[in-house]
Amino acid sequence: MTKRNQPLHIGGVTIQPGERRSIDLEVGRLYTHSPTTMPVQVLCGSKAGPVLFVSAAIHGDELNGVEIIRRLLKVPQLKRLRGTLIAVPIVNLHGFINLSRYFPDRRDLNRSFPGSERGSLAGRVANLFMTEIVSQATHGIDLHTGAINRGNLPQIRANLDDEEALQLAKAFGTPVILNSALRDGSLRMAATDHDIPILLYEAGEALRFDEIAIRGGVEGIVRVMRQLGMLPRTRKKAPPEPVIARSSSWVRAPQSGLFRAYVALGNRVTRNETVLGVVSDPFGEEEIEVHSPWSGIVIGRLNLPLVNEGDAICHIARFYRTDIAHERVGDYTETLEAEDFPYGEQS
């Protein structure tokens, strides 16, 4: 017999099995004394199962995740949810309002976990998020984009030494998975300290919507929820096995000037042969070709033509079989571009 789900308590509100509730967690006040809140929507299934949180805009200028969560909450299969889904589309409200990655004091929320109720504003928000959301979850997915003026190929970053995290990363279905080290103060490290497997989805660019990245995010979360038994299985063919990067590194500008990129996200590059782009002065009198120092796939790229010496311009992931990785990227993009894709743009 399937067990009945348990109620969830967030921000003084109790969500009973079978209920769907929106909650505003107060995170402080503006100079005007107006309250600021962290919006949370909870779907508490009637039947017991995992508790999954999905969060976005920990960096306030990373907007794709906000749209991913909006579309996720419209997925019809959620009516058959087992367990509980906690959706938090805007964690860093201050940064979101100001179109900024950071809090007003320039602190990075994703370096402020687990936080403190008596710390900085970022630390207090981190503490609230850990106390009200993460501590009640069994699994997590955190949605990100590249930084401002930098685009990322859809990818999952996770601690692949954790077998459950590895299986969930594969289920998400991005063409590329990176075994990413934990960073002090990050949500991933704080969640790992609570034995909560967490995936980090990177795709697109800050302050921009990217339709492919958004579609891939919704599809990936639904796949993870099926893997966890939160949603019914499907007869739809599973995506090809993703490839795992052994390592990745940024290539940096050899001089200051104007950068003309010759490669796009997902392109296959060959060590010492592929020209990633050219950095020149405004007159073109001094031009330096930037060759790829490794063979691999471009998973991140600078979109701004203006560079200083040492600026990161291309992020290359390295694989045992770059041909297979390139094929996976092509198949993934082709699937998401289909006009009848179920998680396309929705009104």
C-alpha positions, 0 to 999 in steps of 0.5 A: 500500500502506498503511504500518504504524504506528510504535510510540509511547514514553510514560513509558518504555513502548513501545506497538506497532502494534495494541496498547492500553495504559494508562500511569501517568505519575508527576507527583510525590508527596503530603505522605505520599510517596505517588506521584501519576500522570497516567493515559494510555491509548494506542490504537496502530492497526496502520496509519499515520495521525495521532496525536491526543491528547484531554485533559480536566481541565486544570482539575481541576473540569471533569468532563464531559471525563473522562466524554467520554473514558470513553465515547470509549474504548468506541466500537466503531469504534476497532477499525478505528483508523488512526494513534494515539489518546492519551487523557488524562482527568485532566491536573490530578490535584491539582485533580481530587482537591480539586474545584478548578480550580487546583493546590494553590498556586492556579496555573492549569495552562492558564496554565503551558505549556509549563512547566519541569522545575524550575518550580512544580508546575503548570509541571512537570506542564505540561512533562511533558504537553508532553514525553510527550504533545503533542510526539508528536502531530499534532493535539489536542482539549482538553475544558473546561467553564464555570467553577464556577457558569457554564454554557457552550453546546457550542462549539468555540474555535480559531484559525480563521486556520489552515485545517486547524483551521477544517476540523476545527472544522467537522467537530466539529459544534457549532452555534457556532464561536468564533475565539478568540485564543491566550493566553499560557501556554495549552495551545493556544498551546504546541501551536500553537508546535509546529505542532499544530492544536488544538481547544478544546471548551467545554460545560457547567458545572464539577463537573457532568455535562451529558448533552447536552454529553457526547454532543456531545463524543463525537460531535464527537471521532469526527467529527474522527477521521473527518475525519482518516482515523483512522476509516472514513467513515460514510454518516450525514448530516453536521450542518448547517454551523456558524456562526462568531461574529465576536466575543463579550462578557460582559454584567456586573451593573450592581449587587450583589444577586440575579440572576434570569435570563430567558434560557437557553443558546442563546436568541436575543437582540436589541440593547437589546430582550431583557431578560437578567434582573433584579438586585435587592436582597433586598426587591425595592425596587431592581431593575435590568433588564439588557438585551442590548447586542448581538444574538446567541446566549447561549453562557454564563450565570451560574447563581448568583443572587448577584452583585457589581457587575461580575460576568459574567452572560451571554456573548453571541456575535455573528453576521451571521445570528442566526436561522441560529445559533439554528436550528443550536442547536435542531437540534443539541440535538434530535439529541443528545436522541434516546433512540437516540443512539449515544453516550448514557449507557453502563454 
